[in-house]
Amino acid sequence: MDIGKLLNMVRSIPKDKLKTDAGLKEVIRDLGKKVGKNFTDKELNGYVEKFRHMSRTENVGSLLNKLSKKGVNAKDIDSLKKRFK
């Protein structure tokens, strides 16, 4: 998936939905539908738990590092860095 398209999807998420578990489930469910996936309640609960953990423990630098380890190319990483500045 194109990084620009992904960032536009992320920007379109209302920040107030990220404050509650129900809002997070709705966001994850909607994003899944956009890419053709349907999640079970168990999967949604797992993703919400992961999101909450990451929001407490991660920062932009550590997330970019993880993306590079997962195979996101250097050009995309540089593009992301520029957008976060």
C-alpha positions in Angstrom: 0.0 0.0 0.0 1.1 3.5 -0.8 2.5 5.3 2.3 0.7 8.5 1.2 -2.6 6.7 1.0 -2.1 5.1 4.4 -1.3 8.5 6.0 -4.4 10.0 4.5 -6.5 7.2 5.9 -4.9 7.8 9.3 -5.4 11.6 9.1 -9.1 11.0 8.4 -9.6 9.3 11.8 -11.3 11.6 14.3 -9.1 11.9 17.4 -12.0 11.5 19.8 -12.5 8.0 18.5 -9.0 7.0 19.7 -9.9 7.8 23.4 -12.3 4.9 24.0 -12.1 1.2 23.3 -15.4 1.3 21.5 -14.1 4.1 19.3 -10.9 2.2 18.5 -12.9 -0.9 17.6 -15.0 1.2 15.2 -11.9 2.7 13.6 -10.2 -0.7 13.2 -13.3 -2.3 11.9 -13.8 0.5 9.3 -10.1 0.4 8.2 -10.4 -3.4 7.9 -13.4 -3.0 5.6 -11.5 -0.5 3.4 -8.9 -3.2 2.8 -11.3 -6.1 2.5 -11.0 -7.7 5.9 -13.6 -8.4 8.6 -12.5 -8.8 12.2 -14.0 -10.9 14.9 -14.6 -9.4 18.3 -11.6 -11.3 19.7 -9.4 -9.9 17.0 -10.7 -6.4 17.6 -10.0 -6.7 21.3 -6.5 -7.8 20.6 -5.8 -4.9 18.3 -7.2 -2.4 20.8 -5.0 -3.9 23.5 -1.9 -3.6 21.2 -2.8 0.0 20.3 -3.1 0.9 24.0 0.2 -0.7 24.8 2.0 1.0 21.9 0.5 4.4 22.7 2.1 4.1 26.2 5.5 2.7 25.2 6.3 3.8 21.6 7.4 7.1 20.0 7.9 8.1 16.3 11.5 7.0 16.3 10.9 3.6 17.6 8.0 3.0 15.3 10.0 4.1 12.2 12.8 1.7 13.3 10.3 -1.1 13.6 8.9 -0.3 10.1 12.4 -0.5 8.6 13.0 -3.9 10.3 9.7 -5.1 8.7 10.9 -4.3 5.2 9.5 -0.8 4.6 12.1 0.7 2.2 14.3 3.7 3.1 12.6 6.0 0.6 9.2 5.4 2.4 10.9 5.9 5.8 12.4 9.2 4.7 9.0 10.3 3.4 7.4 9.5 6.7 10.1 11.4 8.6 9.5 14.5 6.5 5.7 14.3 7.2 6.2 14.1 10.9 8.5 17.1 11.1 
